[in-house]
Amino acid sequence: METSWRTLENEYKTELQQLRMEKKFSKGEILFSMGDRYEGFYVVKTGLFKVYILDTEGREAILHIFQKDDIIAAPPVFGEESSYPGFAETISAGIVHFFPVGEFKRFLLQNAKASFIFACLAIKHVNFFRNKIFSLSFLSVKDRIILFLKEINATKSYVSLPIPKQQLALLLGTTPESVSRAFTQLLKENVIKEKHGMYRILSMPSSLAEQMTYYPDTPNS
């Protein structure tokens, strides 16, 4: 069974249209902050959004960049009196569909198949961020870049970076200088290729081969 948000939208189009609220956000606007009471989740329709946490010194660590059809903050739907586990902010102006948690839970209780599909999506989110923590802890900056490029489909065609390298450094848990050096090394080693400011993965480093097998492309894949 296909377990994607698109499947839910196709099979329960009318019900979901009745539940959702369309919201527009400008660049730099906050969707929610860490510790806020959980009110529901968001599905990105246009624009770019980031979810991040702050360390004890107030430095930002980006957990993921969310694009069209990505779901933000799915797992807390199944918690009791949950709070948002991080911050969500608009990178480029966009539109999201917001689904209030109370109404959405009632919808799931009335539709067993929808409940199963959404539970699978929530598990994918948890697994993705578990692997994200692993990559930040144990993988080199070069390997983290390869995984990021894989997320944005650079194995299939040339792609533009959706965020500046300074933001990418925050996402990868390193410095802009380290990101620049790693890109230079990957280009010299013919692991990636650049064309008109876009990148494509040419070959997978052997050190990443097994990890890539289990690493989801995105929280929603």
MILO-313071 format. One line per 10 residues: their letters; for each residue x, y, z of N, C-alpha, C. Coordinates in pm, 1 decimal. Example, Ala and Ser with C-alpha at 12.3 -4.5 7.8 and 13.67 -1.06 7.14 Angstrom:
<recs>
as = 1319.0/-569.0/780.0/1230.0/-450.0/780.0/1320.0/-330.0/780.0 ~ 1285.0/-225.0/708.0/1367.0/-106.0/714.0/1290.0/3.0/787.0
</recs>
This chain:
<recs>
metswrtlen = 84.2/-120.1/0.0/0.0/0.0/0.0/88.0/125.5/0.0 ~ 56.0/218.7/-86.2/127.9/346.0/-90.3/96.8/426.2/36.2 ~ 202.0/469.0/105.6/180.9/543.2/231.1/242.6/681.8/220.7 ~ 181.4/766.0/139.9/229.6/902.7/122.5/115.0/1000.2/146.3 ~ 151.0/1126.5/167.7/47.6/1228.0/185.3/-35.1/1242.0/58.5 ~ 27.3/1224.5/-56.3/-45.8/1234.0/-183.2/-155.6/1127.0/-189.8 ~ -126.4/1009.3/-136.3/-227.4/903.0/-132.4/-348.0/946.1/-50.2 ~ -320.6/1004.6/66.6/-430.1/1053.9/150.7/-511.4/1160.2/78.1 ~ -441.6/1253.5/12.8/-511.7/1361.3/-58.6/-598.7/1305.9/-170.7 ~ -548.6/1204.2/-240.1/-624.8/1146.5/-351.1/-747.5/1070.3/-302.0
eyktelqqlr = -732.4/996.8/-192.3/-841.1/910.7/-145.2/-941.4/982.9/-55.2 ~ -896.1/1089.8/9.2/-983.7/1160.9/103.8/-985.4/1311.2/72.8 ~ -994.2/1340.9/-55.7/-984.6/1479.6/-100.7/-1088.7/1569.2/-34.4 ~ -1214.4/1528.6/-37.5/-1322.4/1611.9/17.0/-1305.9/1633.6/166.6 ~ -1277.4/1526.2/239.2/-1263.2/1536.3/385.0/-1148.0/1628.3/424.2 ~ -1034.8/1614.7/354.8/-917.5/1695.9/388.4/-938.1/1842.7/351.4 ~ -1009.0/1866.8/242.2/-1038.8/2005.4/204.3/-1122.7/2073.9/311.4 ~ -1210.6/1998.3/375.1/-1295.4/2054.9/480.5/-1216.9/2081.1/609.1 ~ -1109.5/2006.4/629.8/-1030.9/2019.7/752.4/-925.9/2130.1/745.8 ~ -869.2/2151.1/629.3/-749.7/2235.0/619.2/-780.8/2384.1/623.5
mekkfskgei = -680.3/2457.7/667.2/-685.6/2603.9/666.2/-563.2/2652.9/589.1 ~ -584.3/2734.6/487.9/-471.7/2786.8/410.0/-410.7/2907.2/480.8 ~ -278.6/2905.4/494.9/-208.8/3015.4/560.3/-92.4/3061.0/473.5 ~ -73.2/3193.0/469.1/37.7/3250.7/393.5/141.6/3305.9/490.8 ~ 268.3/3282.1/459.0/376.7/3329.9/544.2/480.1/3405.0/460.9 ~ 526.3/3516.8/514.1/633.1/3593.7/450.3/768.3/3542.7/498.1 ~ 872.6/3577.2/425.3/1008.4/3536.4/463.0/1039.3/3581.7/605.9 ~ 1091.7/3489.1/685.8/1129.5/3521.3/823.0/1019.5/3502.9/925.2 ~ 897.0/3475.7/881.0/786.6/3455.0/976.1/799.0/3319.0/1044.8 ~ 758.7/3314.0/1171.1/763.9/3191.9/1250.4/628.7/3120.3/1245.4
lfsmgdryeg = 631.4/2990.8/1213.3/508.7/2910.9/1216.0/479.4/2866.7/1359.0 ~ 583.3/2820.8/1427.8/570.3/2783.0/1568.9/708.2/2784.0/1633.2 ~ 709.6/2790.2/1765.1/834.9/2791.1/1841.2/843.1/2667.6/1929.9 ~ 964.5/2629.8/1963.7/984.3/2513.9/2050.0/911.6/2534.1/2183.2 ~ 837.3/2432.4/2223.2/764.9/2439.4/2349.8/623.3/2490.9/2337.9 ~ 588.2/2552.0/2221.5/449.5/2594.5/2200.9/357.2/2472.8/2206.3 ~ 238.2/2494.4/2257.3/140.0/2386.1/2259.0/112.8/2339.4/2116.1 ~ 109.1/2208.7/2096.6/87.6/2152.9/1963.4/-56.5/2175.1/1919.5 ~ -71.4/2246.5/1807.4/-204.7/2278.8/1755.9/-238.8/2200.3/1630.0 ~ -137.0/2146.7/1561.0/-161.1/2075.3/1437.2/-37.5/2075.2/1349.5
fyvvktglfk = -51.0/2017.3/1230.1/63.4/2006.9/1138.8/38.1/2087.1/1011.3 ~ 144.5/2102.0/933.6/140.1/2185.0/813.2/184.4/2103.8/691.7 ~ 120.7/2129.8/578.0/164.2/2072.5/450.9/204.5/2188.4/360.6 ~ 327.9/2185.3/313.4/380.9/2295.1/231.8/323.7/2287.4/90.9 ~ 271.0/2398.3/42.6/220.8/2406.0/-95.2/315.7/2486.9/-183.3 ~ 367.7/2597.6/-130.4/469.0/2675.6/-202.6/568.8/2729.5/-100.7 ~ 684.9/2771.2/-149.5/784.7/2831.4/-61.8/877.3/2729.7/2.6 ~ 966.5/2780.1/88.6/1061.7/2697.1/162.4/1050.6/2729.0/310.9 ~ 1058.7/2625.8/392.9/1048.5/2641.9/537.7/1157.4/2558.6/604.7 ~ 1207.3/2607.9/716.6/1309.0/2531.7/789.7/1258.9/2501.6/930.3
vyildtegre = 1297.2/2384.8/979.5/1273.8/2348.7/1119.4/1410.1/2340.0/1185.8 ~ 1422.8/2403.8/1301.0/1553.9/2409.7/1365.8/1538.3/2412.2/1517.4 ~ 1650.3/2390.7/1584.5/1656.8/2404.6/1730.0/1767.6/2503.6/1762.2 ~ 1771.2/2550.1/1885.4/1876.0/2640.9/1931.0/1955.4/2572.7/2041.8 ~ 2089.5/2589.8/2036.4/2169.8/2533.1/2144.4/2168.4/2627.3/2264.8 ~ 2242.9/2592.9/2368.5/2239.5/2671.2/2492.6/2291.8/2812.7/2473.8 ~ 2368.0/2834.5/2365.6/2421.4/2968.0/2338.2/2339.3/3042.3/2233.6 ~ 2224.9/2984.6/2197.4/2136.2/3050.2/2102.1/2172.9/3031.0/1956.8 ~ 2266.6/2939.2/1929.8/2305.2/2913.9/1791.2/2205.5/2819.0/1725.4 ~ 2177.9/2846.0/1599.9/2076.2/2772.2/1525.7/2133.3/2644.9/1464.6
ailhifqkdd = 2058.7/2536.0/1477.6/2093.5/2409.9/1411.6/1971.6/2365.1/1331.4 ~ 1981.5/2374.3/1198.2/1868.8/2338.9/1111.9/1855.9/2186.9/1104.1 ~ 1734.7/2137.2/1124.9/1708.7/1993.6/1118.3/1666.5/1949.7/979.1 ~ 1589.3/2035.1/910.8/1546.6/1998.8/775.5/1488.3/2120.1/704.7 ~ 1500.0/2118.5/571.8/1436.3/2218.5/486.0/1314.8/2152.7/421.6 ~ 1198.2/2215.2/435.1/1073.5/2158.0/384.2/1028.0/2232.3/259.3 ~ 990.9/2154.3/155.5/948.5/2209.2/27.0/806.8/2160.3/-5.3 ~ 765.3/2182.4/-128.3/628.8/2149.8/-171.8/590.3/2006.1/-137.0 ~ 472.0/1992.3/-76.1/410.3/1864.9/-37.1/476.7/1797.5/82.6 ~ 578.5/1861.0/141.4/636.7/1807.9/264.8/544.9/1839.0/383.0
iiaappvfge = 545.3/1751.1/481.7/465.1/1769.9/602.7/555.0/1815.0/716.4 ~ 514.5/1920.2/784.5/589.2/1972.2/899.0/514.9/1936.1/1027.7 ~ 585.9/1869.7/1119.1/534.0/1838.5/1253.6/421.3/1736.2/1252.0 ~ 446.1/1621.4/1187.3/345.5/1515.0/1185.2/341.6/1429.5/1312.2 ~ 456.9/1382.6/1366.5/451.9/1285.6/1477.5/371.6/1327.4/1600.4 ~ 372.6/1455.1/1642.5/298.5/1490.0/1765.0/147.3/1469.4/1756.5 ~ 95.3/1443.8/1636.0/-48.5/1415.3/1623.5/-88.5/1301.6/1717.2 ~ 2.3/1205.7/1736.1/-30.3/1086.9/1814.2/7.3/1100.6/1961.8 ~ 54.5/1217.3/2001.5/88.0/1239.3/2141.6/-28.8/1299.2/2218.1 ~ -18.3/1296.8/2349.3/-120.4/1357.1/2435.3/-65.2/1487.8/2489.9
essypgfaet = -136.4/1597.0/2465.3/-93.8/1729.3/2511.2/51.9/1756.1/2472.3 ~ 80.1/1735.3/2343.8/216.3/1751.5/2293.2/252.1/1898.2/2275.8 ~ 381.6/1923.1/2261.0/430.4/2056.2/2225.0/520.6/2041.7/2103.0 ~ 542.6/2152.4/2033.7/630.5/2148.2/1916.6/774.8/2128.6/1962.6 ~ 848.0/2033.6/1900.8/983.7/2001.3/1946.3/1092.3/2091.5/1889.8 ~ 1055.3/2192.0/1811.0/1153.5/2282.2/1752.1/1085.2/2407.9/1701.2 ~ 1161.0/2487.4/1626.6/1109.7/2609.6/1565.6/1087.4/2584.7/1416.6 ~ 986.3/2648.8/1359.2/964.1/2644.6/1214.6/956.5/2787.6/1163.6 ~ 1033.0/2815.4/1058.7/1042.5/2952.4/1006.6/1043.1/2950.3/854.3 ~ 989.0/3055.3/795.6/982.5/3068.2/650.5/1116.3/3115.2/594.6
isagivhffp = 1170.9/3039.8/498.2/1293.4/3081.3/428.8/1257.9/3168.8/309.8 ~ 1160.1/3124.3/230.8/1107.9/3207.0/121.8/956.1/3202.4/129.4 ~ 893.0/3315.6/102.8/747.8/3330.1/121.3/671.9/3212.9/60.6 ~ 571.1/3166.4/131.4/498.6/3051.8/80.6/362.3/3033.9/143.7 ~ 296.3/2928.5/98.5/161.9/2893.6/144.8/165.3/2752.4/202.6 ~ 97.8/2734.4/315.0/85.3/2601.5/374.9/-61.6/2572.0/401.4 ~ -92.7/2444.1/408.8/-223.8/2400.8/455.6/-206.4/2352.3/598.8 ~ -280.4/2412.3/690.8/-272.5/2376.9/832.2/-389.0/2285.6/868.0 ~ -358.0/2176.3/940.1/-460.5/2081.1/981.4/-466.9/2078.0/1133.9 ~ -574.0/2131.6/1194.4/-587.3/2132.5/1340.5/-589.0/1990.1/1396.1
vgefkrfllq = -514.8/1967.8/1503.4/-495.4/1831.5/1553.6/-625.5/1766.8/1600.5 ~ -713.7/1841.2/1667.0/-837.3/1781.8/1717.2/-925.5/1728.9/1606.2 ~ -952.1/1813.4/1507.6/-1036.1/1773.5/1394.9/-971.9/1661.1/1315.2 ~ -838.0/1667.1/1300.1/-770.3/1564.2/1221.4/-774.1/1429.5/1293.1 ~ -760.2/1429.3/1425.3/-770.6/1303.5/1500.5/-908.7/1241.0/1484.6 ~ -1012.0/1323.5/1486.5/-1147.6/1271.1/1468.6/-1162.9/1209.0/1330.1 ~ -1102.3/1272.9/1229.9/-1103.7/1217.7/1093.9/-1034.5/1081.6/1090.9 ~ -919.1/1070.1/1157.8/-846.2/943.1/1159.1/-925.9/833.4/1229.3 ~ -993.9/867.4/1338.0/-1072.9/768.4/1412.0/-1187.8/712.8/1328.3 ~ -1234.0/792.8/1233.1/-1346.1/750.6/1148.6/-1300.1/680.5/1021.2
nakasfifac = -1168.1/680.1/995.5/-1115.4/623.3/871.2/-989.2/542.2/901.8 ~ -1007.9/411.0/916.1/-897.4/324.0/957.7/-781.0/326.7/858.5 ~ -811.2/327.1/729.5/-704.3/326.6/629.9/-624.3/455.9/636.8 ~ -693.4/568.2/650.9/-624.5/697.1/661.6/-536.9/700.1/785.9 ~ -585.9/642.6/894.8/-509.2/638.1/1019.0/-381.3/557.9/1000.5 ~ -390.6/444.5/930.2/-272.9/361.2/904.6/-171.1/436.2/819.5 ~ -217.8/501.0/712.3/-126.6/573.3/622.9/-56.1/685.9/697.2 ~ -131.5/761.4/777.0/-70.2/874.2/846.9/25.6/825.3/955.2 ~ -6.2/713.3/1019.6/85.9/656.5/1118.8/217.5/617.0/1052.4 ~ 209.1/560.5/932.4/330.7/525.6/857.5/412.4/650.4/825.5
laikhvnffr = 344.0/758.5/788.2/413.5/884.7/760.5/484.3/936.2/884.8 ~ 416.9/928.7/998.4/476.9/976.6/1123.3/600.8/895.2/1159.0 ~ 594.4/763.4/1136.8/709.4/677.1/1164.8/825.8/712.2/1072.8 ~ 795.7/741.6/946.1/901.1/782.5/852.6/970.3/909.0/901.3 ~ 892.6/1002.3/954.6/950.2/1125.8/1008.1/1045.4/1095.1/1123.0 ~ 1001.3/1010.0/1214.6/1085.2/975.4/1329.7/1214.2/908.5/1283.3 ~ 1203.5/814.9/1188.2/1322.3/745.5/1137.8/1416.6/840.3/1065.6 ~ 1358.4/933.3/988.9/1442.3/1028.8/916.4/1525.5/1111.3/1013.0 ~ 1462.2/1165.3/1116.3/1535.1/1251.8/1208.2/1630.4/1172.7/1297.6 ~ 1600.3/1045.9/1321.7/1696.1/960.3/1391.8/1822.6/944.8/1307.1
nkifslsfls = 1804.2/921.9/1175.6/1919.0/910.4/1086.2/1991.5/1043.4/1070.5 ~ 1916.3/1152.7/1080.0/1977.2/1285.6/1072.9/2075.0/1304.5/1188.4 ~ 2033.7/1263.7/1307.6/2121.7/1274.0/1424.3/2245.8/1188.1/1404.0 ~ 2227.5/1068.5/1346.1/2341.6/980.8/1318.4/2439.4/1047.9/1223.0 ~ 2387.0/1107.6/1115.3/2475.2/1168.4/1015.4/2553.3/1284.9/1073.5 ~ 2489.3/1365.3/1157.3/2558.3/1478.8/1218.4/2664.8/1432.7/1316.5 ~ 2643.9/1315.9/1375.6/2735.7/1267.3/1477.7/2853.6/1190.3/1419.4 ~ 2830.7/1117.2/1309.7/2932.0/1022.0/1266.0/2981.7/1040.0/1122.5 ~ 2909.6/1110.8/1037.9/2951.0/1122.9/898.3/3036.4/1246.9/875.6 ~ 3124.7/1238.0/777.2/3207.4/1353.0/740.6/3121.3/1459.2/673.5
vkdriilflk = 3174.1/1580.2/662.5/3100.3/1688.0/595.7/3073.3/1651.2/450.5 ~ 3169.3/1587.5/385.5/3149.7/1546.1/245.8/3032.7/1448.2/234.2 ~ 3027.0/1352.7/325.5/2917.2/1255.6/321.4/2782.9/1321.9/351.1 ~ 2782.5/1418.5/441.8/2658.3/1490.4/472.1/2609.9/1566.5/349.4 ~ 2703.6/1624.3/273.7/2666.8/1696.4/151.1/2606.1/1600.2/49.8 ~ 2666.7/1482.2/35.2/2613.0/1383.2/-57.7/2470.3/1344.4/-18.7 ~ 2447.5/1322.1/109.7/2312.9/1286.6/155.0/2213.7/1399.2/128.5 ~ 2258.0/1523.5/149.2/2169.7/1637.2/121.6/2137.1/1644.9/-27.5 ~ 2238.3/1628.3/-112.7/2215.2/1632.4/-257.2/2121.5/1519.3/-300.0 ~ 2134.0/1404.3/-235.5/2042.3/1293.9/-265.5/1898.8/1332.1/-229.3
einatksyvs = 1882.0/1401.0/-115.6/1748.6/1444.6/-73.4/1680.9/1530.5/-179.3 ~ 1761.6/1613.0/-249.0/1702.4/1704.5/-347.6/1714.6/1649.6/-490.3 ~ 1730.2/1515.4/-499.2/1724.6/1442.7/-627.2/1841.6/1469.8/-720.6 ~ 1958.5/1495.2/-664.5/2076.4/1519.4/-748.0/2134.6/1391.3/-806.1 ~ 2078.2/1276.0/-771.8/2122.3/1151.5/-835.5/2060.1/1136.5/-974.0 ~ 1953.0/1211.2/-1000.8/1878.4/1194.9/-1125.8/1906.5/1304.8/-1227.5 ~ 1937.2/1424.0/-1178.7/1960.8/1536.8/-1269.3/2035.5/1646.2/-1194.7 ~ 2076.2/1748.9/-1267.9/2140.2/1863.9/-1204.1/2034.8/1942.1/-1125.5 ~ 2070.6/1981.3/-1005.1/1976.5/2055.3/-920.6/2044.3/2178.4/-861.9 ~ 1964.9/2280.4/-838.9/2014.6/2400.5/-771.4/2000.6/2381.7/-620.8
lpipkqqlal = 2092.8/2437.9/-545.8/2080.3/2434.4/-400.6/1962.6/2522.9/-361.1 ~ 1867.9/2472.1/-282.6/1749.6/2550.8/-246.8/1777.8/2659.2/-143.7 ~ 1895.0/2652.6/-80.9/1932.5/2749.5/22.9/2077.1/2791.3/2.3 ~ 2116.5/2911.3/49.9/2256.4/2954.3/40.7/2346.5/2859.6/120.3 ~ 2475.5/2858.1/85.3/2567.7/2766.5/152.9/2582.1/2798.2/301.6 ~ 2557.6/2922.9/339.6/2562.5/2956.3/482.0/2450.9/2884.1/557.9 ~ 2331.0/2881.0/498.3/2219.2/2806.8/557.9/2245.3/2656.4/550.8 ~ 2307.4/2612.9/440.9/2339.3/2470.9/426.9/2434.5/2426.1/537.3 ~ 2528.5/2513.0/573.0/2622.2/2481.1/680.9/2547.4/2457.6/811.8 ~ 2447.0/2539.9/839.2/2366.4/2521.6/960.3/2289.7/2389.8/955.3
llgttpesvs = 2240.2/2356.3/837.1/2166.9/2231.3/819.9/2257.6/2110.6/841.4 ~ 2383.5/2123.2/797.4/2477.0/2011.1/805.7/2556.3/2009.7/935.6 ~ 2532.3/2108.4/1020.6/2600.0/2111.4/1149.5/2747.4/2141.7/1140.5 ~ 2785.0/2233.4/1050.9/2925.6/2267.5/1034.0/2938.6/2415.3/999.1 ~ 3055.7/2456.4/949.6/3079.5/2596.7/915.6/3071.3/2618.0/765.0 ~ 3043.4/2741.5/719.5/3042.5/2769.0/575.4/3175.9/2735.9/509.6 ~ 3286.5/2758.9/581.5/3419.1/2729.4/526.3/3435.4/2579.1/502.0 ~ 3386.5/2498.9/596.0/3395.9/2353.3/580.4/3310.8/2304.9/463.6 ~ 3194.6/2366.3/444.7/3108.5/2330.4/332.0/3177.1/2363.0/200.0 ~ 3237.2/2481.0/189.6/3306.7/2520.3/66.3/3422.1/2425.6/36.0
raftqllken = 3500.2/2391.3/139.6/3613.0/2299.2/118.9/3563.7/2161.6/74.6 ~ 3455.4/2114.7/136.1/3402.7/1982.5/102.2/3350.3/1978.9/-41.2 ~ 3281.2/2084.3/-84.7/3234.4/2091.1/-223.5/3352.8/2087.3/-319.6 ~ 3457.7/2163.0/-289.1/3577.4/2165.3/-374.1/3638.4/2026.0/-385.1 ~ 3648.7/1955.9/-273.4/3706.4/1821.3/-273.6/3619.6/1723.4/-352.3 ~ 3488.3/1731.8/-334.4/3397.8/1642.2/-406.6/3404.9/1665.2/-557.1 ~ 3420.0/1790.3/-597.8/3434.2/1821.5/-740.2/3565.8/1767.0/-794.4 ~ 3674.5/1784.5/-719.7/3805.9/1734.6/-762.8/3808.0/1582.2/-771.6 ~ 3735.1/1518.2/-680.9/3732.2/1371.6/-677.4/3632.0/1312.8/-776.7 ~ 3562.8/1399.1/-852.3/3463.2/1355.4/-950.3/3346.3/1279.8/-887.2
vikekhgmyr = 3317.8/1310.1/-762.7/3200.8/1251.4/-697.0/3076.0/1328.3/-738.3 ~ 3090.4/1459.4/-753.9/2981.2/1543.6/-802.3/3031.9/1628.3/-918.5 ~ 2939.7/1683.3/-994.0/2974.7/1771.5/-1105.1/2889.3/1897.1/-1096.4 ~ 2946.6/2009.3/-1134.2/2874.5/2136.7/-1132.3/2854.0/2186.2/-1274.4 ~ 2735.5/2237.4/-1301.6/2705.8/2296.3/-1432.6/2611.6/2414.3/-1411.1 ~ 2659.3/2533.9/-1446.4/2578.1/2655.2/-1433.7/2522.9/2672.4/-1291.9 ~ 2606.5/2645.2/-1192.3/2564.4/2663.1/-1054.1/2475.9/2553.0/-999.2 ~ 2456.5/2446.1/-1078.1/2376.9/2331.8/-1033.4/2468.0/2210.9/-1014.5 ~ 2420.6/2115.2/-933.4/2504.9/2000.5/-898.4/2434.2/1868.8/-928.0 ~ 2518.6/1768.8/-959.3/2467.7/1632.9/-978.0/2567.3/1533.9/-918.7
ilsmpsslae = 2515.4/1428.8/-855.2/2601.3/1323.2/-801.2/2639.3/1228.9/-914.6 ~ 2770.0/1208.2/-933.8/2818.3/1118.7/-1038.8/2840.9/977.3/-986.9 ~ 2890.0/966.7/-865.5/2916.6/834.8/-807.6/2903.6/841.5/-656.4 ~ 2863.3/730.0/-597.8/2846.6/723.7/-453.3/2975.7/676.0/-387.3 ~ 3027.4/748.9/-289.7/3144.5/700.5/-215.6/3112.0/566.4/-150.5 ~ 3206.8/473.5/-155.4/3183.1/340.6/-98.4/3148.5/347.7/50.0 ~ 3202.8/448.8/118.3/3176.4/463.4/261.6/3029.2/490.9/290.6 ~ 2957.6/540.5/187.2/2816.5/575.0/206.7/2720.5/470.4/152.3 ~ 2771.2/373.8/77.6/2684.8/282.1/3.8/2580.0/215.8/92.1 ~ 2622.8/156.7/202.9/2527.5/87.0/289.5/2434.8/184.4/359.4
qmtyypdtpn = 2489.5/297.3/406.2/2407.7/396.3/475.6/2298.0/450.2/385.7 ~ 2327.8/472.1/257.4/2230.6/528.1/163.8/2111.8/434.2/145.1 ~ 2135.0/302.8/161.7/2028.1/205.5/143.1/1915.5/227.6/242.2 ~ 1951.6/270.7/363.6/1852.8/283.3/470.4/1812.9/427.3/498.8 ~ 1875.9/521.7/434.0/1853.2/662.7/464.2/1739.6/715.7/379.0 ~ 1624.9/752.7/436.2/1514.0/805.6/356.4/1554.2/936.0/288.7 ~ 1505.7/958.4/166.5/1538.3/1082.0/96.4/1486.8/1203.5/171.5 ~ 1366.3/1195.0/222.5/1305.6/1304.5/298.1/1217.9/1243.5/406.5 ~ 1169.8/1323.3/501.9/1078.5/1267.2/601.6/950.6/1212.8/540.3 ~ 920.3/1252.5/416.4/793.4/1214.2/354.8/808.0/1107.7/248.1
s = 930.6/1050.9/233.5/950.5/952.3/126.8/918.7/812.0/173.9
</recs>
